[in-house]
Amino acid sequence: MLRRAKQATPDRDRISQLEALYLKLKERGPYRTLALNGDWSSTLSRLDQTHPHFAAVTQVVRERLTLARQSGKPVQIPPLLLLGMAGVGKTHYAQALAAAVGTSHRQLQLDTAVTDAALIGSEKRWANTAYGALFEEVVLGEHANPVIVLDELDKALRDNRNDALAPLHSLLERVTSCRTRDISLDFQFDASHVIWICTANDPMLIPQPLRTRMKEFTIHFPSADQSIRIAREVARKAVTEIAPPEFEEPADDIGVVLGHLTAREAYHATADAVARAVAAGRLRLERTDFPADVRYEDEGASGWLH
């Protein structure tokens, strides 16, 4: 890599960057760990409780993890495509599943100006060339099987100059992804153990050849009872992530308050409520910390979903 770079460019800064990268790679060596959460069975069971409307997806992952345990071979989870309307909780579930597997993960928002360079690096002819997310997660990371979440796959940039989905034709196939090459470094590595989780609203906007490489699931909105259970877990997650350490865990009735909201809305509503509670000098949530439009107090009982 260094020899090619020195022959191709007189840019001393570029060569210096590659020398530093070479030393880092030499120190890390050629092998990476295949990570697996030793408590994955109970973790997935909890995922069934927190995301019951994704039970079919969780079951596929559970079966593949069981197979790996029984065979003694590496886990092979097929690329997953989660389809459904906005607000059904696809992104939230993808993040939770990545944590349940027990490996590192990276999320790319494809509804922004993301190009094919995001995954496999940019062309070396550009002065600001940079390696891609796969190189960073696999080669520079700890694990050979990170979870890569591609959010809003159907909204990816695709035109005559750039196609953000083009690299996926080879990356989603194990026979070709074992020889993945980062363009910016002209560096080959094995990305065949990467776990892909993709989300989309409209499958018709995704090229058919890519859809055939993924296992598709259509996710529907949860029932009223499921919504309350999900809201409770989202509220607890929000409190854990943003509240002071001594803040009390949300009571069960908070799930009733938030059950009519999407997971994203419930998280933000809880974050706002925690801020109000702390500002009021309390270390617990009360229903009044949530605004009236969230509690539906101005609509009466008929306005409730549950």
N, C-alpha and C positions, 0 to 999 in steps of 0.2 A: 504494500500500500504506500509506504513511504518512498520506495524507489520510483514507482510510477508517478507519484506527485512531484518529486524533484525533477523528473524528466519533463513533466507536462507544464509546470508553472514556475516562474521566478518569484512568485509572491512569498516573501519570507514569513509574513504573518500566517498565511495558510499552511505552510510547511511546519511552522512552530506549533500550530493547533494540532496537526496530525501527529507530530512527534509526542505531544502530551497524551493524545488519545492512544497511541501505540503503547506507551508505557503503562497506561491504565489497563489496556487489554492484556498485556503481557503479565501484569500482576494478577489479574482475575483468572487467567487460564482459559482453556477452551470449553469447559463444561459448566452447565447450570443445573440447578436442582429442579426436579419435577415435584412441585409442592402439592400437598394434599392435606386438608384439615382432618386431623385424626378423629375429631368429633362430628364429622359431616352428617352422620345419621340423625343425631338429635338436632343439629343445626337446620337440616332440611325439614325436619318435623316442625320446627318452630316457623320455618318459612311457609309451611302449609297453613299455619295459624294466622300469620300476618298477611299473607297474600293468597287467600283461598281460591280466588278466581284464576290463579295461575297454576293450579294443581297439576294440570297435564304436563306443563313444562317442567315443574319440579320432579315429577315422576320419571321423566326421561333422564334427567340428570342423576336421580337416585339409582336408576337401573344401570347406567354407565359406570357409576362409582362402585356399585356392588360387583359388576363384572370385573372391573380392574382389581378389586380386592380378592376375588376368587381366582382370577387367572394369574395374578402377580405381574401383569403387564401394565404399561402406562395407561392412564385414563384417556379415552378418546370420546370427547363430547362433540357431537356434530354441530356445525354452525347453526345458531338458533335465530329465527326471524319472528319477532313478536309484532303482530298486526293488531290494530285496534284504533278506536277514536281517540282523539286528544283527551287527556285527563283520566284515562283508564288505569294509569299507574305503570306503564311499560318501563319508563326510565327508572323509577323508584325500585321496581322489581329487579331490573338488570343489575343495579348497584348492590342490592341485597344478595342476589345470587352469587355475584363475584366474591363478596365477603364470605358467603357460606362455603364456597369451594376452598377458601383458605390461601389463595394466591394473591399476587399483586394485580392491580387492574388500572386501566387507562380508559377514559371516556373521550370520544371525539364527537363534537356537535357538527353534523354534516349539513345542517341548515344555514350555516355561516359560509364564509368564502374559503372553504377548505378545498384544496386541490389534491391531485394524486401524490404530490410531494409529501403530504402529511404522513402517509404510511411508509413510503419507501425512499424518501429523500428527494432533494431537488437536483436538477442537472448541474454537473460540475462547471459548466461554462458560466454560471452566474457567480458574481463576486460574493454574494451572501449565501452561498450554497450551505445546506444544513442536512444532517441525517434525519431519517424519519422516526415515527413513534415506535415502529417494530424494532428497529435497531436499538433504540433507547431502552425499551422494556426487556428485550430478550438478551441482547449482547452486553449492554451496560447494567442490566438489572440483575435480580437475584434468581429469578425463576425462568425455566424454559417454557412454562405453560401459563403465562399471564392471561387475564381476561381482558379482551379488547371490546369495549362497548361502542358500537357505531349508532349514534342516535339520529333519528330522522333520516333514514337511508333514502327515502323517496324524495327528499328535498335537496339531494346532493348536487353540486355544480357539475353540469354536463353540457359542453358546447364543442365547437370545432377546434378550439385551442386546448381545452382541458376536460378531462373526465375523471372526477374524483373516485368513481367506482371501478375504473379500469384495472387497477392492481388486484382487485378482489377475485378476478377470474382465475388467477393462479394461487392466490393466498388462501382461498377456501378449499383448495384441493390438496390433500396430504402429499400426493405423489410429486407435486410441483413446489409446494411451500417448504419442503425440506431443503430446497436450494434457493431460498429467497436472497435477493441481491439488493443491497441499499445503493441507489444510484449515485448519491453524492460521494460515496467512499469507494464504490466498485468493490464492495465487500460482501461475501456470501456467507450465509448462516442458516441454521435450521429453525424455521418458524412453524413446523408442522404440528407442534403441541399446543399452539395458541388456541384459546377458547374464545370463539366469536359469538357475541350477542348483538343482534341488530334490531332496531325498532323502526316502525314505519306506520303511517296512517293509510296510505293508498298503495296497495301492492302493484297496481297496474302501472305505476311510474317506475318500477324497478325492472331492469332488463330480465327477461325470462331465463337466460342462461345462468344468471346469478341466483334466481329463485330456486332453480333445480339443485343448486349446491347447498341449500339450507333447508332445515326442518321448520316448516311454518306452523304457527299457532295463531288462531284468531281469538283475541281476548275480549270478553264482554264485560260490561260494568257489573260490579258485585251486587248481590242482593242487599236489602236493608240491614239484615243481621250481619252479613259479612262487612258491610260498610262501617258499622259501629266498631267491630273488632279491628278493622284496619285503622280507623281513626285513632283508636286507643294506642296502637303501636306507633303510629306516626307522631302522636303527641309525646309519647315517652322518648322517642328518638330525638325530637326537637329539644326537649328539656335536657337530655343527656349531652347534647352537642353545644347548646348555647347558654344554659343556666349555670349559676354558681354551683359548686360541688355539693353544698348543703341543701339545695333546693329539693323539695319533696317530689316524689313521683306523682304524675297526674292521677287523680281518682278515676274510677271506671266511668262515672257519669260524664266525664269530659268527652268520651267517645260518642255519647248521645248528642252532645252539643255540636260536634264536628262531623257526625256521620253522613250528612248530606253534601259534604264538600269532597272535592277530589283530594288525592294524597298531597299534591303540591299545595293546594289551597289550605288544607288542614295544617301542613307544616308551617306555612307563613302566618296563619292565624294564631297558631300556638306560640310562635316566636314573638309576635306582637304582644300576646297576652302575658308571656313571661316578662317582657320588658315593662309592662304596666304593673305587674305584681311587684317586681323588684323596686320600681320607682315609688311604689306605695309602701315599701318597707316590709313586704311579705316574702316568704320563701315557699309559698304554695300557690297553686292556681285556684281561682274561684270562677264561677260562671260569669260573673260581672266583669271579669278581665277581658272577655270577648265582646266585641261590639254587638249591638242589637240586631244588625242585619245578619250576623253569623248565627246568633241564637234564635232568630226568627220570632222574637218576642212581639214584634209589631204585626205579625200575621196570624197569631193564635195557633191552636193545635192543628188546624187543617193544613198549615204550611209545612208540617214536618214530613219527612220521608219515612220516618219510623215511629 
